[in-house]
C-alpha cells in the first residue's frame, strides 16, 4: 500500500501503475517505509505510526526512514527495528 497526501492519484496510476490509498486505510503492516519528508509524516508520532502495524511486539515491526525524520533513539528505545539513511 502506498500513501502520499501530496501525490496525484491519477498521475501515480498513469506513470507508475500504483494505486494510492489514504494513510488511514493502512493496517496490519509488517514494515513501514517513510520515503518522503512531507509535514504530514513529520508530524506523526511513533504512537500514530504504530497504528499502521499489525498487533505484535515492536521488535517484529520494521521502520525504514529514508529521510531520517523519526527520532532514531526513541524508535530504538521502544524496540522497533529501525533503519534510516
PyMOL commands that set and color helices and strands:
alter all, ss='L'
color gray80, all
select helices_A, chain A and resi 9-16+23-25+39-42+46-50+58-60+72-77
alter helices_A, ss='H'
color red, helices_A
select strands_A, chain A and resi 31-34+62-65+81-84
alter strands_A, ss='S'
color yellow, strands_A
deselect
rebuild
show_as cartoon
